[in-house]
Amino acid sequence: MRRVLLYVSCIALAFSTLRLSASPRVVIEIPEKALSGPTSGRMYLFTSKDGNRPPYTGPNWFSPEPFYAIDVTVDSGGSVEFDGKTGGFPATLNALEQGKYFIQALFDFDIYHSDHAKGAGNLYSEVQEIEWTGENRLKFELTEVIGEFPFEKTEYRQQVRLYSPRLSAFYHREIVQKATVVLPRSYYEATHTRFPVIYTISGFGGTHETMGRSMSQGGPEAGEGEVEFIRVFLDGQCKWGHHVYADSAKNGPRGAALIKELIPEVDRRYRTVSASTARFVTGHSSGGWSSLWLQVNYPDVLGGVWSTAPDPVDFRDYQEVDLYAENPLSLYITPEGERRPLARRNGQVMIWYEDFGRMDDGLGRGGQLKSFEAVFSPLDRQGRPLLMWMREEGEVIPSTVKYWIEYDINKLIERRWATGLREKLAGKINVFMGTVDTFYLEGACEFLKKTMRDLDSDAVIELHPDRDHFNLTTPDLMLRIRKEMSTAYLKHHTVE
């Protein structure tokens, strides 16, 4: 009897061990003729508790749901398998909690977009509603294709598409620069008039196709003391996020391509006043950093910058972290031993740095934090940007930061100030930031303001009380910026 009980117990233990070691298996199939040949990209599996949106449109920065991904090279008729060890956010697939999910697969191989959900040509599956047990055997087929985002062209709102010799040579494939151009309402009536130009750069994730749509019948009429502008909308989109129009080892000669290719082409196609005193630049967030970078580096081409809520302009306050600290700091933990926040809203922490960093790494390419590494870091032997912080403990890596100094805008201004930059930037720098920026960006602007004061610069660096990242750009501020651009233009030009 004891032997029988022992035998039964062993069977039960073996069955229990088998269940504990069971792992999910997800097969993602690529239909025949779906690809033109072997294609490299990133395969994703997205989950969501919400059935009101396609899961592949995630993750939401402020409330990300689990997703998993691997880099692959596949061809039509092939397949990719995910198992319990497949990594993602917040952990491996084995760690996905039991329950009902809406699940969808996507293959991202588009070369232009930072957002997998917007990359033209990317393949994705239908959504499956799954009761997840942790032992599921699932199959997805990538039968759907993301189409080209339609550009809503009108007589006054047009798209510029321009082959870029510089970027094509860098990437060893054809690269096309794109922008939206909005013409003044009087453009077709005042046939002999030339107009100044405003270049507007989107924040992270923005697309030029969606910019300027409210101006489909032309830009706003000139108010008192104003002039009409041609407006050019730029987005900074690339596979590594936002290239911020800075030449970099990973993203290539983005600034040079804009200044030496796209801007001359806009001047060729449209009746612009082709002079630096008639060419202005602005942008918000990553676009704010981009615009300030361009003005500082190309002061002979641009006649003034109005930057709002720029990304860190001084790495002594990289979202409250001093990257140059003698004893390297952690991006995850404060010196007091508390979790470091990355975003807040109305005084409440919305995102923690470590959580966001892990989500960003799970995305692979195109995340906000990785976009900084792609711009500021040199490349390792595998052609990847050097990491700026240790992923496990969050500690800053000084050997990488020493390269980032070249992109520290405040330090750059200090270095070049006495060798001609003072005169070239006179009357051209305007930066606006909220004192409670959502992403803790105000500290870097305070450093910039002090530097400008110490250098006896006429730069305008304003910190607006109680304004955050999203409510800084009030209608009054935007009207003020437009009027100041008009004033800057009228100092050197007359209206015909």
C-alpha positions as CSV (number, residue, x, y, z in Angstrom):
1,M,0.0,0.0,0.0
2,R,2.8,2.4,0.9
3,R,4.5,1.6,-2.5
4,V,1.3,2.4,-4.3
5,L,0.9,5.7,-2.4
6,L,4.6,6.6,-3.1
7,Y,4.1,5.8,-6.8
8,V,1.0,8.0,-7.0
9,S,2.8,10.8,-5.2
10,C,5.7,10.6,-7.7
11,I,3.3,10.8,-10.6
12,A,1.5,13.8,-9.0
13,L,4.9,15.5,-8.4
14,A,6.0,14.8,-12.0
15,F,2.8,16.2,-13.3
16,S,3.0,19.2,-11.1
17,T,6.7,19.8,-12.2
18,L,5.6,19.5,-15.8
19,R,2.9,22.1,-15.3
20,L,5.3,24.5,-13.6
21,S,7.8,24.1,-16.4
22,A,5.2,24.6,-19.1
23,S,5.8,27.7,-21.3
24,P,3.7,29.6,-23.8
25,R,4.5,29.3,-27.5
26,V,3.5,32.0,-30.0
27,V,4.1,31.5,-33.7
28,I,4.0,34.5,-36.1
29,E,3.7,33.6,-39.8
30,I,4.6,35.8,-42.7
31,P,2.4,35.1,-45.8
32,E,3.8,34.2,-49.2
33,K,4.7,37.3,-51.3
34,A,4.3,39.6,-48.2
35,L,8.0,40.7,-48.4
36,S,10.2,41.3,-51.4
37,G,13.0,39.3,-49.9
38,P,14.8,38.6,-46.7
39,T,13.9,41.6,-44.4
40,S,15.4,42.7,-41.1
41,G,13.3,44.4,-38.5
42,R,11.7,43.9,-35.1
43,M,8.9,41.5,-34.4
44,Y,6.4,42.6,-31.7
45,L,3.6,40.9,-29.7
46,F,1.4,43.5,-28.1
47,T,-1.2,42.9,-25.4
48,S,-4.0,45.0,-24.1
49,K,-6.9,44.7,-21.6
50,D,-8.7,47.3,-23.7
51,G,-10.7,46.1,-26.6
52,N,-11.4,49.6,-27.9
53,R,-8.1,50.1,-29.7
54,P,-5.7,48.0,-31.7
55,P,-3.0,46.7,-29.3
56,Y,-0.3,47.4,-31.8
57,T,-0.8,51.2,-31.4
58,G,0.7,51.0,-27.9
59,P,2.5,51.3,-25.6
60,N,1.0,54.5,-24.0
61,W,3.9,56.4,-22.2
62,F,1.8,57.1,-19.1
63,S,0.2,53.6,-18.8
64,P,2.0,51.1,-20.9
65,E,0.7,47.5,-21.1
66,P,2.9,44.4,-21.6
67,F,4.6,43.8,-25.0
68,Y,7.4,41.6,-26.2
69,A,9.8,41.9,-29.1
70,I,12.8,40.4,-30.8
71,D,15.0,41.5,-33.7
72,V,14.8,39.1,-36.7
73,T,15.5,38.6,-40.4
74,V,12.6,36.9,-42.2
75,D,11.3,36.2,-45.6
76,S,7.8,35.5,-47.1
77,G,6.5,32.1,-46.0
78,G,8.7,32.1,-42.9
79,S,7.7,32.3,-39.3
80,V,9.0,33.6,-35.9
81,E,8.5,32.0,-32.6
82,F,8.1,33.6,-29.2
83,D,8.4,31.5,-26.0
84,G,8.3,32.2,-22.3
85,K,11.8,33.5,-22.3
86,T,11.1,36.2,-24.9
87,G,11.9,39.6,-23.5
88,G,9.8,42.6,-23.4
89,F,8.1,45.0,-21.0
90,P,7.8,44.7,-18.0
91,A,9.5,41.2,-18.1
92,T,9.5,38.1,-20.1
93,L,6.4,36.5,-21.7
94,N,6.4,33.8,-19.0
95,A,5.7,36.6,-16.5
96,L,2.5,37.8,-18.2
97,E,-0.3,37.5,-15.6
98,Q,-3.2,35.3,-16.3
99,G,-6.4,36.8,-17.6
100,K,-8.2,38.0,-20.7
101,Y,-6.2,40.0,-23.3
102,F,-6.4,41.3,-26.7
103,I,-3.2,40.3,-28.5
104,Q,-1.8,41.4,-31.8
105,A,1.5,40.9,-33.7
106,L,3.4,43.4,-35.8
107,F,6.6,43.3,-37.9
108,D,8.4,46.7,-38.0
109,F,10.9,47.2,-40.9
110,D,10.0,50.7,-42.2
111,I,13.1,52.8,-42.5
112,Y,11.5,56.3,-41.8
113,H,9.3,56.2,-38.8
114,S,10.1,56.0,-35.1
115,D,6.6,54.7,-34.4
116,H,6.1,51.1,-35.5
117,A,2.3,51.7,-35.8
118,K,2.9,54.4,-38.5
119,G,5.6,52.8,-40.5
120,A,4.3,52.4,-44.1
121,G,4.6,48.8,-45.3
122,N,4.9,47.3,-41.8
123,L,2.9,44.0,-41.5
124,Y,0.5,43.2,-38.6
125,S,-2.1,40.6,-37.7
126,E,-5.7,40.6,-36.8
127,V,-6.5,41.0,-33.0
128,Q,-7.1,37.8,-31.1
129,E,-9.1,37.8,-27.8
130,I,-7.2,35.3,-25.6
131,E,-7.8,33.9,-22.1
132,W,-4.1,33.8,-21.1
133,T,-3.1,30.9,-18.9
134,G,0.7,31.0,-19.4
135,E,0.6,27.7,-21.4
136,N,-1.1,29.0,-24.5
137,R,-0.3,27.9,-28.0
138,L,-1.1,30.7,-30.4
139,K,-0.6,31.5,-34.0
140,F,-0.8,34.9,-35.7
141,E,-0.5,35.6,-39.4
142,L,0.7,39.0,-40.6
143,T,-2.1,39.6,-43.2
144,E,-2.5,43.4,-42.8
145,V,-0.3,46.2,-44.1
146,I,0.1,49.7,-42.7
147,G,-0.5,52.1,-45.6
148,E,1.3,55.4,-46.4
149,F,-0.1,58.2,-44.3
150,P,-2.2,60.3,-46.6
151,F,-1.0,63.9,-47.1
152,E,-4.0,66.3,-47.4
153,K,-2.8,68.6,-50.2
154,T,-4.5,71.9,-51.0
155,E,-3.6,74.9,-53.1
156,Y,-2.0,76.4,-50.0
157,R,-0.8,73.3,-48.1
158,Q,1.8,71.3,-50.1
159,Q,4.3,68.6,-49.5
160,V,8.0,68.8,-50.4
161,R,9.7,65.5,-51.1
162,L,13.4,65.8,-51.9
163,Y,16.0,63.1,-52.6
164,S,18.9,63.7,-50.2
165,P,22.4,62.9,-51.6
166,R,24.0,63.3,-48.1
167,L,21.6,61.0,-46.3
168,S,21.5,58.5,-49.1
169,A,25.3,58.2,-49.2
170,F,25.3,57.8,-45.4
171,Y,22.6,55.0,-45.4
172,H,23.7,53.4,-48.7
173,R,20.1,53.5,-49.9
174,E,17.8,56.2,-51.2
175,I,16.6,58.6,-48.5
176,V,13.9,61.2,-49.2
177,Q,13.5,64.4,-47.0
178,K,9.9,65.5,-46.5
179,A,8.2,68.6,-45.2
180,T,4.9,70.4,-45.2
181,V,4.8,73.9,-46.7
182,V,1.9,76.3,-46.0
183,L,1.6,79.4,-48.1
184,P,0.3,82.8,-47.1
185,R,-3.3,83.5,-48.1
186,S,-2.1,86.3,-50.4
187,Y,0.5,84.1,-52.1
188,Y,-1.4,83.8,-55.4
189,E,-2.7,87.4,-55.5
190,A,0.6,89.2,-54.7
191,T,2.5,87.4,-57.4
192,H,5.6,89.6,-57.1
193,T,5.8,89.5,-53.3
194,R,8.4,87.4,-51.6
195,F,7.8,86.2,-48.0
196,P,9.9,85.3,-45.0
197,V,9.9,81.7,-43.7
198,I,9.2,80.1,-40.4
199,Y,10.6,76.6,-39.9
200,T,8.6,74.7,-37.2
201,I,10.0,71.4,-35.9
202,S,7.6,69.0,-34.2
203,G,8.2,67.3,-30.8
204,F,8.9,63.6,-30.3
205,G,6.5,61.5,-32.4
206,G,5.1,64.3,-34.4
207,T,4.8,63.9,-38.2
208,H,4.9,66.7,-40.8
209,E,1.8,65.1,-42.5
210,T,-0.4,66.1,-39.6
211,M,1.2,69.6,-39.1
212,G,-0.4,72.7,-40.5
213,R,-3.7,71.0,-41.3
214,S,-5.6,73.8,-39.8
215,M,-4.0,76.1,-42.4
216,S,-5.3,74.2,-45.5
217,Q,-6.6,77.5,-46.9
218,G,-3.4,79.4,-46.1
219,G,-1.5,80.8,-43.2
220,P,-3.1,83.4,-40.9
221,E,-3.5,86.9,-42.1
222,A,-1.0,89.5,-40.8
223,G,-2.2,91.4,-37.8
224,E,-1.1,94.9,-36.8
225,G,2.7,95.1,-37.0
226,E,2.9,91.6,-38.5
227,V,3.9,90.2,-41.8
228,E,2.7,87.1,-43.6
229,F,5.1,84.0,-43.6
230,I,5.6,80.9,-45.6
231,R,5.6,78.1,-43.1
232,V,7.6,74.9,-43.3
233,F,6.8,72.1,-40.9
234,L,9.5,69.5,-40.1
235,D,9.2,66.4,-37.9
236,G,12.7,64.9,-37.2
237,Q,11.4,61.4,-37.8
238,C,13.8,58.5,-38.0
239,K,14.1,54.9,-36.9
240,W,15.9,55.9,-33.7
241,G,13.2,58.4,-32.6
242,H,13.8,62.1,-33.2
243,H,17.1,63.0,-34.9
244,V,16.8,66.6,-33.7
245,Y,18.5,67.9,-36.9
246,A,21.9,67.2,-35.4
247,D,24.6,65.5,-37.4
248,S,25.4,62.2,-35.5
249,A,27.1,58.9,-35.9
250,K,23.9,56.9,-35.9
251,N,21.4,59.2,-37.7
252,G,23.8,60.7,-40.2
253,P,24.2,64.3,-41.4
254,R,20.7,65.5,-40.6
255,G,21.5,69.1,-39.9
256,A,23.6,69.4,-43.0
257,A,20.9,67.8,-45.1
258,L,18.4,70.4,-43.9
259,I,20.6,73.4,-44.2
260,K,22.3,72.6,-47.5
261,E,19.6,70.6,-49.3
262,L,16.1,71.2,-48.1
263,I,16.2,74.9,-47.2
264,P,17.7,75.8,-50.6
265,E,15.1,73.7,-52.3
266,V,12.3,75.6,-50.5
267,D,13.9,78.8,-51.6
268,R,14.0,77.5,-55.2
269,R,10.4,76.3,-55.3
270,Y,8.7,79.1,-53.5
271,R,8.9,82.9,-53.5
272,T,10.9,83.2,-50.3
273,V,13.1,86.0,-49.1
274,S,16.3,84.0,-49.4
275,A,18.3,85.6,-46.6
276,S,19.1,84.7,-43.0
277,T,17.3,87.8,-41.7
278,A,14.1,86.4,-43.2
279,R,14.4,82.8,-42.0
280,F,13.3,81.8,-38.5
281,V,13.1,78.6,-36.6
282,T,10.9,77.3,-33.7
283,G,9.8,74.1,-32.1
284,H,8.5,72.5,-29.0
285,S,10.1,69.8,-26.7
286,S,12.4,67.8,-29.0
287,G,11.6,70.3,-31.6
288,G,12.5,73.0,-29.1
289,W,16.0,71.5,-28.7
290,S,16.3,71.0,-32.4
291,S,15.5,74.6,-33.2
292,L,18.0,76.0,-30.6
293,W,20.7,73.6,-31.8
294,L,20.2,74.7,-35.4
295,Q,20.3,78.4,-34.5
296,V,23.5,78.0,-32.5
297,N,25.2,75.9,-35.1
298,Y,24.0,77.7,-38.2
299,P,23.8,81.4,-37.1
300,D,24.6,82.6,-40.6
301,V,21.7,80.8,-42.1
302,L,18.9,81.4,-39.5
303,G,17.8,84.8,-38.2
304,G,16.3,83.8,-34.9
305,V,15.0,81.0,-32.7
306,W,11.9,80.8,-30.5
307,S,12.3,77.5,-28.6
308,T,9.6,76.2,-26.3
309,A,10.1,73.6,-23.6
310,P,13.3,72.2,-25.1
311,D,14.8,68.8,-24.2
312,P,17.9,69.2,-21.8
313,V,20.0,72.1,-23.0
314,D,22.6,71.6,-20.2
315,F,23.6,68.1,-19.1
316,R,24.3,69.3,-15.6
317,D,20.5,69.0,-15.3
318,Y,19.5,66.1,-17.5
319,Q,16.0,65.8,-16.1
320,E,17.4,66.5,-12.6
321,V,20.5,64.4,-13.0
322,D,24.1,65.9,-13.3
323,L,25.7,63.7,-15.9
324,Y,29.1,65.3,-15.1
325,A,29.0,64.4,-11.4
326,E,32.4,63.3,-10.1
327,N,30.8,60.2,-8.5
328,P,28.4,58.9,-11.2
329,L,24.7,59.2,-10.3
330,S,21.9,56.8,-10.9
331,L,19.1,57.7,-13.3
332,Y,16.8,55.3,-11.4
333,I,17.5,56.3,-7.7
334,T,18.0,59.8,-6.2
335,P,21.0,60.4,-3.8
336,E,18.5,60.1,-1.0
337,G,17.7,56.5,-2.1
338,E,14.2,57.2,-3.5
339,R,12.9,56.2,-6.9
340,R,13.6,58.9,-9.5
341,P,10.5,60.3,-11.3
342,L,10.6,61.1,-15.0
343,A,7.3,62.8,-15.5
344,R,4.7,64.5,-13.4
345,R,1.2,66.0,-13.7
346,N,-0.3,68.4,-11.2
347,G,2.3,67.5,-8.7
348,Q,1.8,63.7,-9.0
349,V,4.4,61.4,-10.4
350,M,3.2,59.8,-13.7
351,I,6.3,58.0,-14.8
352,W,9.3,56.6,-13.0
353,Y,12.6,56.7,-14.8
354,E,13.4,53.0,-14.4
355,D,10.0,51.9,-15.6
356,F,10.2,54.2,-18.6
357,G,13.7,53.1,-19.4
358,R,12.8,49.5,-19.5
359,M,9.8,50.2,-21.7
360,D,12.0,52.3,-24.0
361,D,14.5,49.4,-24.3
362,G,11.7,47.0,-25.0
363,L,10.7,49.1,-28.0
364,G,14.2,48.6,-29.3
365,R,14.5,51.5,-31.7
366,G,12.6,54.7,-31.7
367,G,12.1,55.3,-27.9
368,Q,12.6,58.8,-26.4
369,L,15.5,57.8,-24.2
370,K,17.2,55.7,-26.9
371,S,16.8,58.6,-29.3
372,F,19.2,60.7,-27.1
373,E,21.8,57.9,-27.2
374,A,21.4,57.7,-30.9
375,V,22.2,61.4,-31.3
376,F,24.7,62.0,-28.6
377,S,26.7,58.8,-28.4
378,P,29.4,57.3,-30.7
379,L,28.9,53.8,-32.0
380,D,30.2,50.5,-30.7
381,R,31.8,47.8,-32.9
382,Q,28.3,46.5,-33.7
383,G,27.2,49.9,-35.0
384,R,25.0,50.6,-32.0
385,P,25.0,53.8,-29.9
386,L,27.1,53.5,-26.8
387,L,24.9,53.2,-23.7
388,M,24.9,56.2,-21.5
389,W,23.7,54.4,-18.3
390,M,23.9,50.9,-16.9
391,R,20.5,49.3,-17.6
392,E,20.3,47.2,-14.4
393,E,21.2,49.8,-11.7
394,G,20.8,53.0,-13.8
395,E,24.3,54.4,-13.1
396,V,25.6,57.0,-15.5
397,I,28.6,55.8,-17.6
398,P,31.2,58.7,-17.6
399,S,33.1,57.2,-20.6
400,T,30.1,57.8,-22.7
401,V,29.1,61.1,-21.3
402,K,32.5,62.6,-22.3
403,Y,31.2,62.3,-25.9
404,W,27.9,63.9,-25.1
405,I,29.6,67.2,-24.2
406,E,29.7,68.0,-27.9
407,Y,25.9,68.2,-27.8
408,D,25.6,70.1,-24.6
409,I,24.1,73.4,-26.1
410,N,25.0,75.5,-23.1
411,K,28.6,74.4,-23.0
412,L,28.8,74.8,-26.8
413,I,27.7,78.4,-26.5
414,E,30.3,79.1,-23.8
415,R,33.1,77.6,-25.8
416,R,32.3,79.6,-29.0
417,W,31.1,82.8,-27.5
418,A,34.3,84.7,-27.7
419,T,35.2,83.5,-31.1
420,G,32.4,85.1,-33.0
421,L,29.2,83.6,-31.6
422,R,28.4,86.7,-29.5
423,E,27.9,88.8,-32.6
424,K,26.2,86.1,-34.7
425,L,23.6,85.3,-32.0
426,A,22.8,88.9,-31.0
427,G,19.1,89.3,-30.8
428,K,18.4,85.8,-32.0
429,I,17.9,83.6,-28.9
430,N,14.5,83.2,-27.3
431,V,13.7,80.2,-25.1
432,F,10.5,79.7,-23.1
433,M,10.0,77.0,-20.4
434,G,7.5,76.3,-17.6
435,T,8.7,76.3,-14.0
436,V,6.9,72.9,-13.4
437,D,7.7,71.2,-16.7
438,T,6.1,67.8,-17.0
439,F,9.5,66.1,-17.8
440,Y,11.6,68.2,-15.3
441,L,13.3,70.2,-18.1
442,E,13.3,73.6,-16.3
443,G,16.5,73.1,-14.5
444,A,18.6,72.9,-17.6
445,C,17.0,76.2,-18.9
446,E,17.9,77.8,-15.6
447,F,21.5,77.0,-16.2
448,L,21.2,78.4,-19.8
449,K,19.7,81.6,-18.4
450,K,22.5,82.0,-15.9
451,T,25.1,81.5,-18.7
452,M,23.5,84.0,-21.0
453,R,23.4,86.5,-18.1
454,D,27.1,85.9,-17.2
455,L,28.1,86.3,-20.9
456,D,26.1,89.6,-21.0
457,S,24.0,88.2,-23.8
458,D,20.7,89.8,-24.9
459,A,19.2,86.3,-25.1
460,V,15.6,86.0,-23.8
461,I,15.3,82.9,-21.5
462,E,12.0,82.9,-19.7
463,L,10.6,80.5,-17.1
464,H,6.9,80.9,-16.9
465,P,5.4,80.3,-13.4
466,D,3.2,77.2,-12.9
467,R,3.3,76.2,-16.6
468,D,4.2,72.6,-17.6
469,H,5.2,70.9,-20.9
470,F,1.7,70.9,-22.3
471,N,0.1,74.2,-21.2
472,L,3.1,76.5,-21.8
473,T,2.3,77.3,-25.4
474,T,-0.8,79.5,-24.8
475,P,-2.5,81.4,-27.6
476,D,-1.0,84.6,-26.1
477,L,2.6,83.2,-26.2
478,M,2.2,81.9,-29.8
479,L,0.8,85.3,-30.9
480,R,3.7,87.0,-29.2
481,I,6.2,84.7,-30.9
482,R,4.7,85.5,-34.3
483,K,4.8,89.2,-33.7
484,E,8.4,89.1,-32.5
485,M,9.4,87.2,-35.7
486,S,7.6,89.9,-37.7
487,T,9.5,92.6,-35.8
488,A,12.9,90.8,-36.4
489,Y,12.1,90.6,-40.1
490,L,11.0,94.2,-40.4
491,K,14.3,95.4,-38.9
492,H,16.0,94.4,-42.2
493,H,13.3,94.3,-44.8
494,T,10.3,96.3,-46.0
495,V,6.9,94.9,-46.9
496,E,6.1,95.2,-50.6
